[in-house]
Amino acid sequence: MILRVVAGAAAVSLALGMAGTSAAGSRERPRSLAVVASGESVRASQGSWCYFGPHSGMCADYAYPLRIRRSLRVEPGQRLRFQTHDATIESLSATLLRVRGRRIRERGELDAIQRAAKNPRAWRATIPGGARNANRIDVFARYEDGRGDSSWWAGIRLGE
């Protein structure tokens, strides 16, 4: 089923001339996301997404749980930066998860999520003080003007 949806989205994209492209350039949506803490960075794994242009759009669904490449060491109370590479994101939320096999459990929302003051492509958040046993961060973004949404997962190793 998921392969059919992704293949269908690719066919729609080709038929519509890369419908998911940015008005400012030819890059497809969504763009990559990196999570940065204490000078270290991990690239997040792309999850399901949709993006709609003025006359067309496209979506892709991915199988969950998402695979991650590597994990970032973080501590409760620590500040994180989400580098989205996309100024058209209107809102961003992030949830801590505990993933074991196919079992996914929420462990709370990140605190104080806000766009970085001098960089419209970056967002800041704080790991909550009571966070326990989380090993993923689920990041969810909504694009301006209802143009769609996107999700990513990043791996973390939570210290105490």
C-alpha positions as protocol buffer text, in pm:
chain_id: "A"
residue {
  index: 1
  type: MET
  ca { x: 0 y: 0 z: 0 }
}
residue {
  index: 2
  type: ILE
  ca { x: 271 y: 250 z: 97 }
}
residue {
  index: 3
  type: LEU
  ca { x: 475 y: 168 z: -215 }
}
residue {
  index: 4
  type: ARG
  ca { x: 167 y: 232 z: -428 }
}
residue {
  index: 5
  type: VAL
  ca { x: 106 y: 574 z: -265 }
}
residue {
  index: 6
  type: VAL
  ca { x: 470 y: 682 z: -309 }
}
residue {
  index: 7
  type: ALA
  ca { x: 477 y: 555 z: -668 }
}
residue {
  index: 8
  type: GLY
  ca { x: 148 y: 736 z: -734 }
}
residue {
  index: 9
  type: ALA
  ca { x: 287 y: 1060 z: -589 }
}
residue {
  index: 10
  type: ALA
  ca { x: 596 y: 1028 z: -810 }
}
residue {
  index: 11
  type: ALA
  ca { x: 380 y: 972 z: -1119 }
}
residue {
  index: 12
  type: VAL
  ca { x: 162 y: 1273 z: -1033 }
}
residue {
  index: 13
  type: SER
  ca { x: 476 y: 1481 z: -979 }
}
residue {
  index: 14
  type: LEU
  ca { x: 618 y: 1385 z: -1319 }
}
residue {
  index: 15
  type: ALA
  ca { x: 287 y: 1442 z: -1493 }
}
residue {
  index: 16
  type: LEU
  ca { x: 249 y: 1787 z: -1340 }
}
residue {
  index: 17
  type: GLY
  ca { x: 606 y: 1900 z: -1403 }
}
residue {
  index: 18
  type: MET
  ca { x: 739 y: 1866 z: -1045 }
}
residue {
  index: 19
  type: ALA
  ca { x: 434 y: 2011 z: -875 }
}
residue {
  index: 20
  type: GLY
  ca { x: 600 y: 2024 z: -536 }
}
residue {
  index: 21
  type: THR
  ca { x: 858 y: 2283 z: -631 }
}
residue {
  index: 22
  type: SER
  ca { x: 919 y: 2608 z: -453 }
}
residue {
  index: 23
  type: ALA
  ca { x: 811 y: 2936 z: -610 }
}
residue {
  index: 24
  type: ALA
  ca { x: 1156 y: 3069 z: -525 }
}
residue {
  index: 25
  type: GLY
  ca { x: 1345 y: 2790 z: -699 }
}
residue {
  index: 26
  type: SER
  ca { x: 1330 y: 2440 z: -838 }
}
residue {
  index: 27
  type: ARG
  ca { x: 1384 y: 2250 z: -512 }
}
residue {
  index: 28
  type: GLU
  ca { x: 1120 y: 1995 z: -424 }
}
residue {
  index: 29
  type: ARG
  ca { x: 938 y: 2003 z: -92 }
}
residue {
  index: 30
  type: PRO
  ca { x: 1006 y: 1908 z: 176 }
}
residue {
  index: 31
  type: ARG
  ca { x: 1362 y: 2013 z: 242 }
}
residue {
  index: 32
  type: SER
  ca { x: 1596 y: 1839 z: 484 }
}
residue {
  index: 33
  type: LEU
  ca { x: 1593 y: 1903 z: 857 }
}
residue {
  index: 34
  type: ALA
  ca { x: 1890 y: 1887 z: 1096 }
}
residue {
  index: 35
  type: VAL
  ca { x: 1873 y: 1879 z: 1476 }
}
residue {
  index: 36
  type: VAL
  ca { x: 2161 y: 2059 z: 1648 }
}
residue {
  index: 37
  type: ALA
  ca { x: 2263 y: 2042 z: 2016 }
}
residue {
  index: 38
  type: SER
  ca { x: 2593 y: 2149 z: 2176 }
}
residue {
  index: 39
  type: GLY
  ca { x: 2765 y: 2187 z: 1840 }
}
residue {
  index: 40
  type: GLU
  ca { x: 2668 y: 1836 z: 1725 }
}
residue {
  index: 41
  type: SER
  ca { x: 2417 y: 1774 z: 1449 }
}
residue {
  index: 42
  type: VAL
  ca { x: 2210 y: 1487 z: 1307 }
}
residue {
  index: 43
  type: ARG
  ca { x: 2010 y: 1484 z: 987 }
}
residue {
  index: 44
  type: ALA
  ca { x: 1651 y: 1381 z: 1052 }
}
residue {
  index: 45
  type: SER
  ca { x: 1479 y: 1105 z: 855 }
}
residue {
  index: 46
  type: GLN
  ca { x: 1198 y: 1223 z: 628 }
}
residue {
  index: 47
  type: GLY
  ca { x: 849 y: 1109 z: 720 }
}
residue {
  index: 48
  type: SER
  ca { x: 516 y: 1154 z: 547 }
}
residue {
  index: 49
  type: TRP
  ca { x: 447 y: 1488 z: 380 }
}
residue {
  index: 50
  type: CYS
  ca { x: 217 y: 1685 z: 149 }
}
residue {
  index: 51
  type: TYR
  ca { x: 281 y: 2005 z: -41 }
}
residue {
  index: 52
  type: PHE
  ca { x: 36 y: 2200 z: -255 }
}
residue {
  index: 53
  type: GLY
  ca { x: 129 y: 2465 z: -509 }
}
residue {
  index: 54
  type: PRO
  ca { x: -106 y: 2713 z: -678 }
}
residue {
  index: 55
  type: HIS
  ca { x: -241 y: 2457 z: -929 }
}
residue {
  index: 56
  type: SER
  ca { x: -122 y: 2118 z: -810 }
}
residue {
  index: 57
  type: GLY
  ca { x: 33 y: 1921 z: -528 }
}
residue {
  index: 58
  type: MET
  ca { x: 185 y: 1596 z: -416 }
}
residue {
  index: 59
  type: CYS
  ca { x: 211 y: 1378 z: -108 }
}
residue {
  index: 60
  type: ALA
  ca { x: 421 y: 1086 z: 8 }
}
residue {
  index: 61
  type: ASP
  ca { x: 359 y: 842 z: 293 }
}
residue {
  index: 62
  type: TYR
  ca { x: 634 y: 646 z: 464 }
}
residue {
  index: 63
  type: ALA
  ca { x: 622 y: 335 z: 681 }
}
residue {
  index: 64
  type: TYR
  ca { x: 656 y: 400 z: 1054 }
}
residue {
  index: 65
  type: PRO
  ca { x: 853 y: 367 z: 1267 }
}
residue {
  index: 66
  type: LEU
  ca { x: 1103 y: 562 z: 1059 }
}
residue {
  index: 67
  type: ARG
  ca { x: 1464 y: 444 z: 1049 }
}
residue {
  index: 68
  type: ILE
  ca { x: 1720 y: 684 z: 1186 }
}
residue {
  index: 69
  type: ARG
  ca { x: 2083 y: 717 z: 1083 }
}
residue {
  index: 70
  type: ARG
  ca { x: 2239 y: 807 z: 1417 }
}
residue {
  index: 71
  type: SER
  ca { x: 2148 y: 961 z: 1752 }
}
residue {
  index: 72
  type: LEU
  ca { x: 2229 y: 1295 z: 1911 }
}
residue {
  index: 73
  type: ARG
  ca { x: 2315 y: 1305 z: 2284 }
}
residue {
  index: 74
  type: VAL
  ca { x: 2088 y: 1548 z: 2470 }
}
residue {
  index: 75
  type: GLU
  ca { x: 2009 y: 1634 z: 2833 }
}
residue {
  index: 76
  type: PRO
  ca { x: 1684 y: 1745 z: 3001 }
}
residue {
  index: 77
  type: GLY
  ca { x: 1669 y: 2126 z: 2995 }
}
residue {
  index: 78
  type: GLN
  ca { x: 1904 y: 2147 z: 2695 }
}
residue {
  index: 79
  type: ARG
  ca { x: 1830 y: 2385 z: 2406 }
}
residue {
  index: 80
  type: LEU
  ca { x: 1801 y: 2240 z: 2055 }
}
residue {
  index: 81
  type: ARG
  ca { x: 1796 y: 2402 z: 1714 }
}
residue {
  index: 82
  type: PHE
  ca { x: 1596 y: 2265 z: 1421 }
}
residue {
  index: 83
  type: GLN
  ca { x: 1757 y: 2379 z: 1096 }
}
residue {
  index: 84
  type: THR
  ca { x: 1473 y: 2346 z: 843 }
}
residue {
  index: 85
  type: HIS
  ca { x: 1634 y: 2506 z: 535 }
}
residue {
  index: 86
  type: ASP
  ca { x: 1285 y: 2644 z: 461 }
}
residue {
  index: 87
  type: ALA
  ca { x: 1150 y: 2990 z: 546 }
}
residue {
  index: 88
  type: THR
  ca { x: 795 y: 2893 z: 435 }
}
residue {
  index: 89
  type: ILE
  ca { x: 728 y: 2684 z: 747 }
}
residue {
  index: 90
  type: GLU
  ca { x: 455 y: 2859 z: 944 }
}
residue {
  index: 91
  type: SER
  ca { x: 452 y: 2644 z: 1258 }
}
residue {
  index: 92
  type: LEU
  ca { x: 662 y: 2367 z: 1405 }
}
residue {
  index: 93
  type: SER
  ca { x: 598 y: 2123 z: 1690 }
}
residue {
  index: 94
  type: ALA
  ca { x: 813 y: 1845 z: 1832 }
}
residue {
  index: 95
  type: THR
  ca { x: 733 y: 1543 z: 2045 }
}
residue {
  index: 96
  type: LEU
  ca { x: 965 y: 1307 z: 2230 }
}
residue {
  index: 97
  type: LEU
  ca { x: 904 y: 940 z: 2153 }
}
residue {
  index: 98
  type: ARG
  ca { x: 1018 y: 604 z: 2285 }
}
residue {
  index: 99
  type: VAL
  ca { x: 1045 y: 357 z: 1997 }
}
residue {
  index: 100
  type: ARG
  ca { x: 1106 y: -15 z: 2047 }
}
residue {
  index: 101
  type: GLY
  ca { x: 1052 y: -229 z: 1741 }
}
residue {
  index: 102
  type: ARG
  ca { x: 711 y: -128 z: 1605 }
}
residue {
  index: 103
  type: ARG
  ca { x: 595 y: 8 z: 1941 }
}
residue {
  index: 104
  type: ILE
  ca { x: 582 y: 390 z: 1958 }
}
residue {
  index: 105
  type: ARG
  ca { x: 507 y: 575 z: 2284 }
}
residue {
  index: 106
  type: GLU
  ca { x: 487 y: 953 z: 2331 }
}
residue {
  index: 107
  type: ARG
  ca { x: 706 y: 1096 z: 2608 }
}
residue {
  index: 108
  type: GLY
  ca { x: 598 y: 1461 z: 2599 }
}
residue {
  index: 109
  type: GLU
  ca { x: 627 y: 1778 z: 2394 }
}
residue {
  index: 110
  type: LEU
  ca { x: 941 y: 1986 z: 2365 }
}
residue {
  index: 111
  type: ASP
  ca { x: 920 y: 2319 z: 2548 }
}
residue {
  index: 112
  type: ALA
  ca { x: 937 y: 2677 z: 2420 }
}
residue {
  index: 113
  type: ILE
  ca { x: 936 y: 2605 z: 2046 }
}
residue {
  index: 114
  type: GLN
  ca { x: 986 y: 2925 z: 1852 }
}
residue {
  index: 115
  type: ARG
  ca { x: 1140 y: 3052 z: 1531 }
}
residue {
  index: 116
  type: ALA
  ca { x: 1499 y: 3174 z: 1577 }
}
residue {
  index: 117
  type: ALA
  ca { x: 1509 y: 3554 z: 1593 }
}
residue {
  index: 118
  type: LYS
  ca { x: 1761 y: 3614 z: 1313 }
}
residue {
  index: 119
  type: ASN
  ca { x: 1707 y: 3304 z: 1098 }
}
residue {
  index: 120
  type: PRO
  ca { x: 1362 y: 3232 z: 948 }
}
residue {
  index: 121
  type: ARG
  ca { x: 1479 y: 2881 z: 855 }
}
residue {
  index: 122
  type: ALA
  ca { x: 1566 y: 2777 z: 1212 }
}
residue {
  index: 123
  type: TRP
  ca { x: 1357 y: 2699 z: 1519 }
}
residue {
  index: 124
  type: ARG
  ca { x: 1459 y: 2657 z: 1882 }
}
residue {
  index: 125
  type: ALA
  ca { x: 1317 y: 2430 z: 2154 }
}
residue {
  index: 126
  type: THR
  ca { x: 1408 y: 2289 z: 2495 }
}
residue {
  index: 127
  type: ILE
  ca { x: 1413 y: 1926 z: 2611 }
}
residue {
  index: 128
  type: PRO
  ca { x: 1164 y: 1914 z: 2902 }
}
residue {
  index: 129
  type: GLY
  ca { x: 1305 y: 1855 z: 3249 }
}
residue {
  index: 130
  type: GLY
  ca { x: 1092 y: 1548 z: 3317 }
}
residue {
  index: 131
  type: ALA
  ca { x: 1176 y: 1370 z: 2990 }
}
residue {
  index: 132
  type: ARG
  ca { x: 1240 y: 996 z: 3036 }
}
residue {
  index: 133
  type: ASN
  ca { x: 1338 y: 709 z: 2810 }
}
residue {
  index: 134
  type: ALA
  ca { x: 1291 y: 899 z: 2484 }
}
residue {
  index: 135
  type: ASN
  ca { x: 1500 y: 790 z: 2188 }
}
residue {
  index: 136
  type: ARG
  ca { x: 1338 y: 989 z: 1905 }
}
residue {
  index: 137
  type: ILE
  ca { x: 1214 y: 1339 z: 1835 }
}
residue {
  index: 138
  type: ASP
  ca { x: 913 y: 1363 z: 1603 }
}
residue {
  index: 139
  type: VAL
  ca { x: 916 y: 1704 z: 1431 }
}
residue {
  index: 140
  type: PHE
  ca { x: 601 y: 1822 z: 1253 }
}
residue {
  index: 141
  type: ALA
  ca { x: 583 y: 2135 z: 1035 }
}
residue {
  index: 142
  type: ARG
  ca { x: 296 y: 2318 z: 867 }
}
residue {
  index: 143
  type: TYR
  ca { x: 369 y: 2535 z: 563 }
}
residue {
  index: 144
  type: GLU
  ca { x: 236 y: 2888 z: 512 }
}
residue {
  index: 145
  type: ASP
  ca { x: -106 y: 2948 z: 358 }
}
residue {
  index: 146
  type: GLY
  ca { x: -218 y: 2587 z: 413 }
}
residue {
  index: 147
  type: ARG
  ca { x: 33 y: 2466 z: 155 }
}
residue {
  index: 148
  type: GLY
  ca { x: 89 y: 2135 z: 333 }
}
residue {
  index: 149
  type: ASP
  ca { x: 286 y: 1971 z: 611 }
}
residue {
  index: 150
  type: SER
  ca { x: 584 y: 1749 z: 675 }
}
residue {
  index: 151
  type: SER
  ca { x: 725 y: 1524 z: 946 }
}
residue {
  index: 152
  type: TRP
  ca { x: 1076 y: 1405 z: 1032 }
}
residue {
  index: 153
  type: TRP
  ca { x: 1229 y: 1186 z: 1302 }
}
residue {
  index: 154
  type: ALA
  ca { x: 1567 y: 1235 z: 1465 }
}
residue {
  index: 155
  type: GLY
  ca { x: 1739 y: 990 z: 1699 }
}
residue {
  index: 156
  type: ILE
  ca { x: 1844 y: 1100 z: 2047 }
}
residue {
  index: 157
  type: ARG
  ca { x: 2024 y: 950 z: 2345 }
}
residue {
  index: 158
  type: LEU
  ca { x: 1874 y: 1111 z: 2653 }
}
residue {
  index: 159
  type: GLY
  ca { x: 2109 y: 1158 z: 2948 }
}
residue {
  index: 160
  type: GLU
  ca { x: 1983 y: 1208 z: 3301 }
}
